[in-house]
Amino acid sequence: MLGRLQLADAELSVLLTNDPNIRILNRRYRGFDRSTDVLSFEMTQTESVPHGGDRLLGDVVISLDTAARQAMSRRRPIEHEVRWLLAHGLLHLVGFDHEHAEDKRTMVLWTQRLIRSAARP
């Protein structure tokens, strides 16, 4: 996925957690007292390149509880749902958003591209 975004030398952290933990993060950092499927925490510009190392994009946090429910409702394996959420979170880290309908369409298109690129050996 990073290669597809021309960020092959970049890094990010991924936390797979549960609904109670993601709810705490969602409340603390976004002000929403509920669980969610994925959160992204972008690094600030000054934090993003430590001492000439690889570019650090930030953190993606995925609730496996929510991912499992969504996978079941979408009738697909949880691995596919987690891959979708990872791509979605990664896109947020590089500046994509879905506040408006056109932005949402663009983000869905890029999410699909990232998933296809990750599926290739």
N, C-alpha and C positions, 0 to 999 in steps of 0.2 A: 504494500500500500504506500509506504514511504517512497519507494522508487517511482511509482506512478505519479506521485506529486513532485517528483524531482527533488526529493529530500532524503536520498539514500543514506546520507551521513548524519541525519538527525536522529534524536532519541526522544522517547516518551516513556512514561511509566503507565502501567495498566494495573488497576486494582479490581479484582473480582470479589464482590462482597455480597451482602444480603440486604433485604429491605430495611431492617432497623438501622443499619449503619449508613446506608445511603440517605435515609430520611434525616438523620442527624446532620449530614453534610449539606443536604438540600435546605434545611432550615437555617443552618449557620451561615451559609454563603449566598443563598438566593432568597431567603425569607419565606420559603414554602414549606410548611410543616406536613410533608407527605413524602412517601417514597416515590422514586422515579426510576426509569430504566437506565439512563446514562447521564453522567455529569462530566464536563470538561473544564479543566482549570489551566488556562493558558499562562505560560511563564511571561514575565515582563521582559521587555527588551534587554534590560541590564542583567537579568538572570539567565538569559537564553544562551549565552556563549561563555562558559566559565574557562578562563585562562587558555584560550585558543583551542579548546576541545570541540567536540561535536555540538551542534546546535540542539539545545533542549527545548522541545516544544511545550511540554507541560504534562498534565496527568489526565487520564481517562478512567473514570470509575463506573463500573457496570454492576448492576444488581442482578445476580443470577436468579433470585426469586422472581423478579419481574420478567426477566428474559424467559424463564421457563413458562410462565403464564402466557406471555405473548407468543412464544413458539407454539404452544398448544393451540391457542386460538387461531393462529395462522397456519396450523397443520404443517409445521416444518420442524426439523431437528433443532434442538437448543443451540447446537454449534453454529447453525446458519444464523440464528437470531443474534448470538453473541458477535459473530463476524459483522453483521449489519450494524449493531450498536457500536462496535469498535470503529468501523469506517465513519459512522455518523459523528462520533466523538472526536475522531481525528480531524475531520473537516471543520469542526468548530475551532479546534486548536489553530488551524491555519487561516481562520477568518471567515468561514462560511457561516451563514445564519439562515433562518427560515421564518422570519417575521412576516414576510409578505408572500403572496401566492407564487410569484415568479421566482423569488428566492428559494422557496420550498421545492419547486420543480427542478431548479438547478441543483439543489443539494441532493435530491433523490437521484438525479442523473449521475452526479459524481459519486454518490454512495455505491450505485450499481457498478460504475467503472472500477472503483477500488476493490470491490468484492470480486469482480471478474479477474482483475490483475493478481489478487491474492490466491485465486484458485489455480493459476498456472504454476506448473512446476519450475 
